[in-house]
Amino acid sequence: MWKTSVGSTGRLIQLCIGYFFFYVITGVTVKYFLGSPKFGLPGMTGTQFLVYSTVGGTIIATGVVLIWRWYRIRSIRLVRLAGLTIPSELFYIIPSGVMTAVVIPTTTLMYTLPISVMVAMVIMRGSVILIGRVVDAVQTAQGLLDKKVYWQENVAILFAIGAVAMNTVFAHEKNGFEFIHNKAALIIFFSYIGAYSIRIYIMNYYKNTRGKGKPLDNKGFFAVEQITSTTVLIVAGFLIFKSPSLFGWSGSVIDQYRGAITHPLPQWPGAILAGMAFGAVAFFSVFLFMFKGRTATFAGLVNRLTSLIAGTVATLLFAMFWHGKYPTLDEWISLVLILIAIYFLSGSEQRRVRELRAEHEIGPGTDAKGG
């Protein structure tokens, strides 16, 4: 097994590999279960798949943190509340978990739109890259971040913006779908971005308020966040299920949601299994966002660019084996821009590792080639 140390480039690469692998599975399975029955595919609606995949994802993510008791977070400050002694970090990790409950369904819903997996990933991931840079600027102004954002990271962002612009402006499918002119797409997109903005700020607040020698318990953070998001999803799911009688809501989406539960489709076990891959993605995503010694700009770029490349592979695999659409010219141009961004990030990583070693934040022998 490839052994690496905390904060090393090797550990970073390991997380990227895991993230890439499970995101390829996620990207392919979404399109598979939503695919047309005329090609022998299940033909689920986006709502139906969302129900089953969310169940699978929460089973994996929440199950792991409960079984291994990651929720026992190591706090740097305990406080008293209603006669109980609790970690002070709960006051902002729990809100982060609420935002996660928004991110989970909106991520899947973006994939249900009539655009390729790669376009959906470029739109979402590219926007989150920009959020990381804004968070660094805000937390630097607040005195929370004492690390410099290297020029290579800023250049990488410019290429990431180019990749996003290529798809948001020019990407449209043969059926006439255009992202910027679709109301449903914009609602989903801005819900996703708004929730992620708050979440990334909180993640970096947690990371940047740990002094030297203080515990950076990423597993504990993930556990509290995941338990919160699961609780919110269960409550929201129950209210939506009961919404016709409670709120008088009706419509095809509500009917599809309720029907997926009361009259499960024959393919529901496979859809839940597919959702488990997305649950596995959550681990790698959070640990990359909170990677030791890196700025939000860098961590966000690494996280998002990895999933963008996974989107390319997912699109290709689905096209090769399940009659999907191959990436278009503008999508390939976006991929080239992404690879250029990664080139600049590699230069940033080499500088950062030297800096961290000099400050004794990571162990000796850790270099840009691994742990």
Order of alpha helices (4+ residues) and beta strands (2+ residues): alpha-alpha-beta-beta-alpha-alpha-alpha-alpha-alpha-alpha-alpha-alpha-alpha-alpha
